Amino acid sequence: MLGASIVTVTGNSEAFIENYKGMIEYTDETILLQGKTCRICIQGKKLSIDYYTNEDMKISGRIHCVQYL
């Protein structure tokens, strides 16, 4: 689907997010992103953003949950 957010989770320690629109919240336990049609909430421990651009980002840490809100 054109413009849909793509979330790729590798194990419980890395997540790659593509096609997000913006960042709403960023703490070491919650990262909340705005997608085109929904919000993406990643929860865990010691979360950090390794890199981000206007189109994609890499999150690392101990990922417990990925929710589409």
PyMOL Python script that loads the backbone (N, CA, C, O; Angstrom):
from pymol import cmd

cmd.read_pdbstr("""\
ATOM      1  N   MET A   1       0.850  -1.183   0.000  1.00  0.00           N
ATOM      2  CA  MET A   1       0.000   0.000   0.000  1.00  0.00           C
ATOM      3  C   MET A   1       0.889   1.237   0.000  1.00  0.00           C
ATOM      4  O   MET A   1       1.825   1.348   0.791  1.00  0.00           O
ATOM      5  N   LEU A   2       0.586   2.136  -0.877  1.00  0.00           N
ATOM      6  CA  LEU A   2       1.376   3.349  -0.972  1.00  0.00           C
ATOM      7  C   LEU A   2       1.218   4.210   0.267  1.00  0.00           C
ATOM      8  O   LEU A   2       0.100   4.516   0.682  1.00  0.00           O
ATOM      9  N   GLY A   3       2.329   4.597   0.850  1.00  0.00           N
ATOM     10  CA  GLY A   3       2.314   5.474   1.999  1.00  0.00           C
ATOM     11  C   GLY A   3       2.079   4.800   3.328  1.00  0.00           C
ATOM     12  O   GLY A   3       2.143   5.460   4.365  1.00  0.00           O
ATOM     13  N   ALA A   4       1.806   3.502   3.334  1.00  0.00           N
ATOM     14  CA  ALA A   4       1.574   2.800   4.595  1.00  0.00           C
ATOM     15  C   ALA A   4       2.882   2.664   5.367  1.00  0.00           C
ATOM     16  O   ALA A   4       3.946   2.493   4.771  1.00  0.00           O
ATOM     17  N   SER A   5       2.803   2.738   6.669  1.00  0.00           N
ATOM     18  CA  SER A   5       3.987   2.555   7.505  1.00  0.00           C
ATOM     19  C   SER A   5       4.376   1.083   7.510  1.00  0.00           C
ATOM     20  O   SER A   5       3.517   0.202   7.555  1.00  0.00           O
ATOM     21  N   ILE A   6       5.675   0.829   7.464  1.00  0.00           N
ATOM     22  CA  ILE A   6       6.202  -0.535   7.488  1.00  0.00           C
ATOM     23  C   ILE A   6       7.057  -0.672   8.737  1.00  0.00           C
ATOM     24  O   ILE A   6       7.999   0.095   8.935  1.00  0.00           O
ATOM     25  N   VAL A   7       6.732  -1.650   9.582  1.00  0.00           N
ATOM     26  CA  VAL A   7       7.479  -1.904  10.806  1.00  0.00           C
ATOM     27  C   VAL A   7       8.102  -3.289  10.688  1.00  0.00           C
ATOM     28  O   VAL A   7       7.400  -4.286  10.515  1.00  0.00           O
ATOM     29  N   THR A   8       9.423  -3.339  10.782  1.00  0.00           N
ATOM     30  CA  THR A   8      10.153  -4.601  10.735  1.00  0.00           C
ATOM     31  C   THR A   8      10.857  -4.777  12.072  1.00  0.00           C
ATOM     32  O   THR A   8      11.716  -3.973  12.435  1.00  0.00           O
ATOM     33  N   VAL A   9      10.495  -5.828  12.807  1.00  0.00           N
ATOM     34  CA  VAL A   9      11.081  -6.086  14.121  1.00  0.00           C
ATOM     35  C   VAL A   9      12.023  -7.275  14.001  1.00  0.00           C
ATOM     36  O   VAL A   9      11.644  -8.332  13.497  1.00  0.00           O
ATOM     37  N   THR A  10      13.253  -7.091  14.468  1.00  0.00           N
ATOM     38  CA  THR A  10      14.250  -8.156  14.458  1.00  0.00           C
ATOM     39  C   THR A  10      14.460  -8.618  15.896  1.00  0.00           C
ATOM     40  O   THR A  10      15.055  -7.908  16.707  1.00  0.00           O
ATOM     41  N   GLY A  11      13.965  -9.815  16.199  1.00  0.00           N
ATOM     42  CA  GLY A  11      14.047 -10.308  17.572  1.00  0.00           C
ATOM     43  C   GLY A  11      13.286  -9.383  18.499  1.00  0.00           C
ATOM     44  O   GLY A  11      12.210  -8.895  18.154  1.00  0.00           O
ATOM     45  N   ASN A  12      13.845  -9.142  19.678  1.00  0.00           N
ATOM     46  CA  ASN A  12      13.222  -8.181  20.586  1.00  0.00           C
ATOM     47  C   ASN A  12      14.157  -7.008  20.866  1.00  0.00           C
ATOM     48  O   ASN A  12      14.022  -6.315  21.874  1.00  0.00           O
ATOM     49  N   SER A  13      15.121  -6.796  19.944  1.00  0.00           N
ATOM     50  CA  SER A  13      16.107  -5.754  20.210  1.00  0.00           C
ATOM     51  C   SER A  13      16.209  -4.674  19.139  1.00  0.00           C
ATOM     52  O   SER A  13      16.857  -3.655  19.376  1.00  0.00           O
ATOM     53  N   GLU A  14      15.596  -4.855  17.972  1.00  0.00           N
ATOM     54  CA  GLU A  14      15.676  -3.850  16.915  1.00  0.00           C
ATOM     55  C   GLU A  14      14.352  -3.719  16.190  1.00  0.00           C
ATOM     56  O   GLU A  14      13.633  -4.700  15.997  1.00  0.00           O
ATOM     57  N   ALA A  15      14.040  -2.499  15.791  1.00  0.00           N
ATOM     58  CA  ALA A  15      12.865  -2.249  14.957  1.00  0.00           C
ATOM     59  C   ALA A  15      13.226  -1.195  13.917  1.00  0.00           C
ATOM     60  O   ALA A  15      13.866  -0.192  14.231  1.00  0.00           O
ATOM     61  N   PHE A  16      12.809  -1.434  12.680  1.00  0.00           N
ATOM     62  CA  PHE A  16      12.981  -0.474  11.599  1.00  0.00           C
ATOM     63  C   PHE A  16      11.602   0.012  11.196  1.00  0.00           C
ATOM     64  O   PHE A  16      10.712  -0.794  10.926  1.00  0.00           O
ATOM     65  N   ILE A  17      11.421   1.315  11.153  1.00  0.00           N
ATOM     66  CA  ILE A  17      10.132   1.887  10.790  1.00  0.00           C
ATOM     67  C   ILE A  17      10.332   2.719   9.539  1.00  0.00           C
ATOM     68  O   ILE A  17      11.219   3.570   9.479  1.00  0.00           O
ATOM     69  N   GLU A  18       9.493   2.463   8.532  1.00  0.00           N
ATOM     70  CA  GLU A  18       9.547   3.209   7.283  1.00  0.00           C
ATOM     71  C   GLU A  18       8.224   3.927   7.071  1.00  0.00           C
ATOM     72  O   GLU A  18       7.176   3.460   7.518  1.00  0.00           O
ATOM     73  N   ASN A  19       8.276   5.051   6.393  1.00  0.00           N
ATOM     74  CA  ASN A  19       7.087   5.829   6.014  1.00  0.00           C
ATOM     75  C   ASN A  19       6.295   6.348   7.205  1.00  0.00           C
ATOM     76  O   ASN A  19       5.066   6.272   7.205  1.00  0.00           O
ATOM     77  N   TYR A  20       6.965   6.867   8.209  1.00  0.00           N
ATOM     78  CA  TYR A  20       6.258   7.508   9.313  1.00  0.00           C
ATOM     79  C   TYR A  20       6.216   9.016   9.036  1.00  0.00           C
ATOM     80  O   TYR A  20       7.027   9.536   8.270  1.00  0.00           O
ATOM     81  N   LYS A  21       5.273   9.702   9.659  1.00  0.00           N
ATOM     82  CA  LYS A  21       5.125  11.144   9.409  1.00  0.00           C
ATOM     83  C   LYS A  21       5.798  11.996  10.465  1.00  0.00           C
ATOM     84  O   LYS A  21       6.299  13.076  10.151  1.00  0.00           O
ATOM     85  N   GLY A  22       5.823  11.540  11.709  1.00  0.00           N
ATOM     86  CA  GLY A  22       6.420  12.350  12.761  1.00  0.00           C
ATOM     87  C   GLY A  22       6.515  11.605  14.071  1.00  0.00           C
ATOM     88  O   GLY A  22       5.931  10.535  14.247  1.00  0.00           O
ATOM     89  N   MET A  23       7.266  12.195  14.991  1.00  0.00           N
ATOM     90  CA  MET A  23       7.460  11.617  16.319  1.00  0.00           C
ATOM     91  C   MET A  23       6.606  12.409  17.304  1.00  0.00           C
ATOM     92  O   MET A  23       6.666  13.639  17.338  1.00  0.00           O
ATOM     93  N   ILE A  24       5.811  11.699  18.107  1.00  0.00           N
ATOM     94  CA  ILE A  24       4.926  12.338  19.076  1.00  0.00           C
ATOM     95  C   ILE A  24       5.537  12.302  20.470  1.00  0.00           C
ATOM     96  O   ILE A  24       5.499  13.293  21.198  1.00  0.00           O
ATOM     97  N   GLU A  25       6.099  11.156  20.835  1.00  0.00           N
ATOM     98  CA  GLU A  25       6.670  10.985  22.177  1.00  0.00           C
ATOM     99  C   GLU A  25       7.919  10.129  22.081  1.00  0.00           C
ATOM    100  O   GLU A  25       7.974   9.174  21.307  1.00  0.00           O
ATOM    101  N   TYR A  26       8.937  10.485  22.888  1.00  0.00           N
ATOM    102  CA  TYR A  26      10.174   9.714  22.896  1.00  0.00           C
ATOM    103  C   TYR A  26      10.744   9.676  24.308  1.00  0.00           C
ATOM    104  O   TYR A  26      11.263  10.675  24.808  1.00  0.00           O
ATOM    105  N   THR A  27      10.640   8.513  24.942  1.00  0.00           N
ATOM    106  CA  THR A  27      11.276   8.281  26.235  1.00  0.00           C
ATOM    107  C   THR A  27      12.038   6.964  26.125  1.00  0.00           C
ATOM    108  O   THR A  27      11.996   6.309  25.084  1.00  0.00           O
ATOM    109  N   ASP A  28      12.731   6.574  27.187  1.00  0.00           N
ATOM    110  CA  ASP A  28      13.467   5.313  27.123  1.00  0.00           C
ATOM    111  C   ASP A  28      12.559   4.097  27.288  1.00  0.00           C
ATOM    112  O   ASP A  28      13.025   2.961  27.199  1.00  0.00           O
ATOM    113  N   GLU A  29      11.253   4.327  27.528  1.00  0.00           N
ATOM    114  CA  GLU A  29      10.304   3.223  27.643  1.00  0.00           C
ATOM    115  C   GLU A  29       9.193   3.255  26.592  1.00  0.00           C
ATOM    116  O   GLU A  29       8.524   2.244  26.378  1.00  0.00           O
ATOM    117  N   THR A  30       8.984   4.396  25.936  1.00  0.00           N
ATOM    118  CA  THR A  30       7.921   4.526  24.938  1.00  0.00           C
ATOM    119  C   THR A  30       8.376   5.420  23.791  1.00  0.00           C
ATOM    120  O   THR A  30       8.919   6.504  24.004  1.00  0.00           O
ATOM    121  N   ILE A  31       8.142   4.944  22.570  1.00  0.00           N
ATOM    122  CA  ILE A  31       8.333   5.778  21.381  1.00  0.00           C
ATOM    123  C   ILE A  31       7.012   5.728  20.624  1.00  0.00           C
ATOM    124  O   ILE A  31       6.557   4.658  20.219  1.00  0.00           O
ATOM    125  N   LEU A  32       6.400   6.898  20.436  1.00  0.00           N
ATOM    126  CA  LEU A  32       5.107   7.010  19.770  1.00  0.00           C
ATOM    127  C   LEU A  32       5.297   7.798  18.479  1.00  0.00           C
ATOM    128  O   LEU A  32       5.761   8.938  18.490  1.00  0.00           O
ATOM    129  N   LEU A  33       4.928   7.165  17.368  1.00  0.00           N
ATOM    130  CA  LEU A  33       5.108   7.764  16.043  1.00  0.00           C
ATOM    131  C   LEU A  33       3.761   7.947  15.366  1.00  0.00           C
ATOM    132  O   LEU A  33       2.832   7.170  15.587  1.00  0.00           O
ATOM    133  N   GLN A  34       3.664   8.972  14.545  1.00  0.00           N
ATOM    134  CA  GLN A  34       2.461   9.191  13.745  1.00  0.00           C
ATOM    135  C   GLN A  34       2.705   8.624  12.358  1.00  0.00           C
ATOM    136  O   GLN A  34       3.640   9.031  11.669  1.00  0.00           O
ATOM    137  N   GLY A  35       1.861   7.685  11.952  1.00  0.00           N
ATOM    138  CA  GLY A  35       1.889   7.155  10.598  1.00  0.00           C
ATOM    139  C   GLY A  35       0.846   7.885   9.767  1.00  0.00           C
ATOM    140  O   GLY A  35       0.200   8.815  10.250  1.00  0.00           O
ATOM    141  N   LYS A  36       0.684   7.469   8.529  1.00  0.00           N
ATOM    142  CA  LYS A  36      -0.296   8.113   7.661  1.00  0.00           C
ATOM    143  C   LYS A  36      -1.726   7.831   8.109  1.00  0.00           C
ATOM    144  O   LYS A  36      -2.580   8.716   8.065  1.00  0.00           O
ATOM    145  N   THR A  37      -1.987   6.587   8.545  1.00  0.00           N
ATOM    146  CA  THR A  37      -3.353   6.217   8.900  1.00  0.00           C
ATOM    147  C   THR A  37      -3.528   5.843  10.372  1.00  0.00           C
ATOM    148  O   THR A  37      -4.659   5.665  10.825  1.00  0.00           O
ATOM    149  N   CYS A  38      -2.427   5.720  11.133  1.00  0.00           N
ATOM    150  CA  CYS A  38      -2.538   5.339  12.536  1.00  0.00           C
ATOM    151  C   CYS A  38      -1.286   5.782  13.284  1.00  0.00           C
ATOM    152  O   CYS A  38      -0.336   6.287  12.686  1.00  0.00           O
ATOM    153  N   ARG A  39      -1.299   5.587  14.580  1.00  0.00           N
ATOM    154  CA  ARG A  39      -0.114   5.829  15.399  1.00  0.00           C
ATOM    155  C   ARG A  39       0.551   4.500  15.708  1.00  0.00           C
ATOM    156  O   ARG A  39      -0.121   3.476  15.829  1.00  0.00           O
ATOM    157  N   ILE A  40       1.866   4.519  15.837  1.00  0.00           N
ATOM    158  CA  ILE A  40       2.637   3.322  16.144  1.00  0.00           C
ATOM    159  C   ILE A  40       3.306   3.551  17.486  1.00  0.00           C
ATOM    160  O   ILE A  40       4.066   4.506  17.651  1.00  0.00           O
ATOM    161  N   CYS A  41       3.027   2.677  18.449  1.00  0.00           N
ATOM    162  CA  CYS A  41       3.580   2.795  19.790  1.00  0.00           C
ATOM    163  C   CYS A  41       4.509   1.616  20.041  1.00  0.00           C
ATOM    164  O   CYS A  41       4.092   0.461  19.957  1.00  0.00           O
ATOM    165  N   ILE A  42       5.761   1.908  20.347  1.00  0.00           N
ATOM    166  CA  ILE A  42       6.741   0.882  20.666  1.00  0.00           C
ATOM    167  C   ILE A  42       7.100   1.054  22.130  1.00  0.00           C
ATOM    168  O   ILE A  42       7.537   2.126  22.547  1.00  0.00           O
ATOM    169  N   GLN A  43       6.915  -0.013  22.915  1.00  0.00           N
ATOM    170  CA  GLN A  43       7.185   0.040  24.347  1.00  0.00           C
ATOM    171  C   GLN A  43       8.248  -0.984  24.704  1.00  0.00           C
ATOM    172  O   GLN A  43       8.325  -2.055  24.102  1.00  0.00           O
ATOM    173  N   GLY A  44       9.072  -0.639  25.694  1.00  0.00           N
ATOM    174  CA  GLY A  44      10.116  -1.538  26.136  1.00  0.00           C
ATOM    175  C   GLY A  44      10.989  -0.895  27.191  1.00  0.00           C
ATOM    176  O   GLY A  44      10.538  -0.019  27.928  1.00  0.00           O
ATOM    177  N   LYS A  45      12.223  -1.321  27.265  1.00  0.00           N
ATOM    178  CA  LYS A  45      13.201  -0.798  28.224  1.00  0.00           C
ATOM    179  C   LYS A  45      14.438  -0.337  27.465  1.00  0.00           C
ATOM    180  O   LYS A  45      14.845  -0.954  26.481  1.00  0.00           O
ATOM    181  N   LYS A  46      15.024   0.750  27.933  1.00  0.00           N
ATOM    182  CA  LYS A  46      16.260   1.290  27.363  1.00  0.00           C
ATOM    183  C   LYS A  46      16.154   1.501  25.858  1.00  0.00           C
ATOM    184  O   LYS A  46      17.098   1.212  25.121  1.00  0.00           O
ATOM    185  N   LEU A  47      15.000   2.007  25.395  1.00  0.00           N
ATOM    186  CA  LEU A  47      14.806   2.257  23.977  1.00  0.00           C
ATOM    187  C   LEU A  47      15.603   3.482  23.544  1.00  0.00           C
ATOM    188  O   LEU A  47      15.682   4.474  24.269  1.00  0.00           O
ATOM    189  N   SER A  48      16.182   3.400  22.372  1.00  0.00           N
ATOM    190  CA  SER A  48      16.893   4.543  21.815  1.00  0.00           C
ATOM    191  C   SER A  48      16.731   4.529  20.302  1.00  0.00           C
ATOM    192  O   SER A  48      16.532   3.480  19.690  1.00  0.00           O
ATOM    193  N   ILE A  49      16.818   5.699  19.720  1.00  0.00           N
ATOM    194  CA  ILE A  49      16.750   5.834  18.267  1.00  0.00           C
ATOM    195  C   ILE A  49      18.177   5.911  17.762  1.00  0.00           C
ATOM    196  O   ILE A  49      18.893   6.874  18.035  1.00  0.00           O
ATOM    197  N   ASP A  50      18.589   4.877  17.014  1.00  0.00           N
ATOM    198  CA  ASP A  50      19.953   4.835  16.497  1.00  0.00           C
ATOM    199  C   ASP A  50      20.157   5.857  15.387  1.00  0.00           C
ATOM    200  O   ASP A  50      21.190   6.525  15.333  1.00  0.00           O
ATOM    201  N   TYR A  51      19.181   5.977  14.509  1.00  0.00           N
ATOM    202  CA  TYR A  51      19.218   7.007  13.463  1.00  0.00           C
ATOM    203  C   TYR A  51      17.793   7.251  12.978  1.00  0.00           C
ATOM    204  O   TYR A  51      16.916   6.402  13.137  1.00  0.00           O
ATOM    205  N   TYR A  52      17.578   8.408  12.392  1.00  0.00           N
ATOM    206  CA  TYR A  52      16.287   8.680  11.763  1.00  0.00           C
ATOM    207  C   TYR A  52      16.461   9.683  10.644  1.00  0.00           C
ATOM    208  O   TYR A  52      17.328  10.554  10.700  1.00  0.00           O
ATOM    209  N   THR A  53      15.627   9.550   9.628  1.00  0.00           N
ATOM    210  CA  THR A  53      15.547  10.493   8.522  1.00  0.00           C
ATOM    211  C   THR A  53      14.074  10.860   8.385  1.00  0.00           C
ATOM    212  O   THR A  53      13.256  10.475   9.221  1.00  0.00           O
ATOM    213  N   ASN A  54      13.740  11.590   7.354  1.00  0.00           N
ATOM    214  CA  ASN A  54      12.334  11.943   7.115  1.00  0.00           C
ATOM    215  C   ASN A  54      11.508  10.723   6.716  1.00  0.00           C
ATOM    216  O   ASN A  54      10.279  10.768   6.770  1.00  0.00           O
ATOM    217  N   GLU A  55      12.169   9.629   6.313  1.00  0.00           N
ATOM    218  CA  GLU A  55      11.445   8.473   5.807  1.00  0.00           C
ATOM    219  C   GLU A  55      11.556   7.225   6.669  1.00  0.00           C
ATOM    220  O   GLU A  55      10.640   6.402   6.662  1.00  0.00           O
ATOM    221  N   ASP A  56      12.650   7.056   7.412  1.00  0.00           N
ATOM    222  CA  ASP A  56      12.799   5.830   8.181  1.00  0.00           C
ATOM    223  C   ASP A  56      13.605   6.061   9.448  1.00  0.00           C
ATOM    224  O   ASP A  56      14.262   7.091   9.606  1.00  0.00           O
ATOM    225  N   MET A  57      13.545   5.084  10.349  1.00  0.00           N
ATOM    226  CA  MET A  57      14.322   5.155  11.589  1.00  0.00           C
ATOM    227  C   MET A  57      14.614   3.753  12.092  1.00  0.00           C
ATOM    228  O   MET A  57      13.929   2.790  11.746  1.00  0.00           O
ATOM    229  N   LYS A  58      15.653   3.661  12.922  1.00  0.00           N
ATOM    230  CA  LYS A  58      16.009   2.404  13.571  1.00  0.00           C
ATOM    231  C   LYS A  58      15.957   2.616  15.071  1.00  0.00           C
ATOM    232  O   LYS A  58      16.558   3.550  15.602  1.00  0.00           O
ATOM    233  N   ILE A  59      15.232   1.739  15.749  1.00  0.00           N
ATOM    234  CA  ILE A  59      15.081   1.786  17.201  1.00  0.00           C
ATOM    235  C   ILE A  59      15.742   0.541  17.782  1.00  0.00           C
ATOM    236  O   ILE A  59      15.561  -0.565  17.271  1.00  0.00           O
ATOM    237  N   SER A  60      16.504   0.729  18.848  1.00  0.00           N
ATOM    238  CA  SER A  60      17.098  -0.423  19.515  1.00  0.00           C
ATOM    239  C   SER A  60      16.804  -0.349  21.002  1.00  0.00           C
ATOM    240  O   SER A  60      16.462   0.710  21.528  1.00  0.00           O
ATOM    241  N   GLY A  61      16.940  -1.472  21.668  1.00  0.00           N
ATOM    242  CA  GLY A  61      16.641  -1.606  23.085  1.00  0.00           C
ATOM    243  C   GLY A  61      15.929  -2.928  23.299  1.00  0.00           C
ATOM    244  O   GLY A  61      15.978  -3.810  22.442  1.00  0.00           O
ATOM    245  N   ARG A  62      15.278  -3.066  24.421  1.00  0.00           N
ATOM    246  CA  ARG A  62      14.523  -4.294  24.703  1.00  0.00           C
ATOM    247  C   ARG A  62      13.057  -4.021  24.405  1.00  0.00           C
ATOM    248  O   ARG A  62      12.362  -3.411  25.218  1.00  0.00           O
ATOM    249  N   ILE A  63      12.584  -4.465  23.254  1.00  0.00           N
ATOM    250  CA  ILE A  63      11.235  -4.178  22.802  1.00  0.00           C
ATOM    251  C   ILE A  63      10.273  -5.205  23.392  1.00  0.00           C
ATOM    252  O   ILE A  63      10.455  -6.413  23.238  1.00  0.00           O
ATOM    253  N   HIS A  64       9.248  -4.697  24.070  1.00  0.00           N
ATOM    254  CA  HIS A  64       8.243  -5.575  24.676  1.00  0.00           C
ATOM    255  C   HIS A  64       6.955  -5.627  23.857  1.00  0.00           C
ATOM    256  O   HIS A  64       6.280  -6.655  23.818  1.00  0.00           O
ATOM    257  N   CYS A  65       6.616  -4.506  23.199  1.00  0.00           N
ATOM    258  CA  CYS A  65       5.304  -4.409  22.574  1.00  0.00           C
ATOM    259  C   CYS A  65       5.329  -3.404  21.422  1.00  0.00           C
ATOM    260  O   CYS A  65       5.942  -2.342  21.525  1.00  0.00           O
ATOM    261  N   VAL A  66       4.651  -3.756  20.321  1.00  0.00           N
ATOM    262  CA  VAL A  66       4.425  -2.829  19.215  1.00  0.00           C
ATOM    263  C   VAL A  66       2.913  -2.778  19.008  1.00  0.00           C
ATOM    264  O   VAL A  66       2.272  -3.801  18.763  1.00  0.00           O
ATOM    265  N   GLN A  67       2.351  -1.567  19.109  1.00  0.00           N
ATOM    266  CA  GLN A  67       0.898  -1.397  18.982  1.00  0.00           C
ATOM    267  C   GLN A  67       0.581  -0.400  17.875  1.00  0.00           C
ATOM    268  O   GLN A  67       1.300   0.575  17.657  1.00  0.00           O
ATOM    269  N   TYR A  68      -0.509  -0.677  17.191  1.00  0.00           N
ATOM    270  CA  TYR A  68      -1.051   0.270  16.218  1.00  0.00           C
ATOM    271  C   TYR A  68      -2.298   0.879  16.841  1.00  0.00           C
ATOM    272  O   TYR A  68      -3.259   0.172  17.142  1.00  0.00           O
ATOM    273  N   LEU A  69      -2.278   2.196  17.034  1.00  0.00           N
ATOM    274  CA  LEU A  69      -3.379   2.880  17.717  1.00  0.00           C
ATOM    275  C   LEU A  69      -4.201   3.684  16.739  1.00  0.00           C
ATOM    276  O   LEU A  69      -5.173   4.329  17.133  1.00  0.00           O
TER     277      LEU A  69
END
""", "prot")
cmd.dss("prot")
cmd.show_as("cartoon", "prot")
cmd.util.cbc("prot")
cmd.orient("prot")
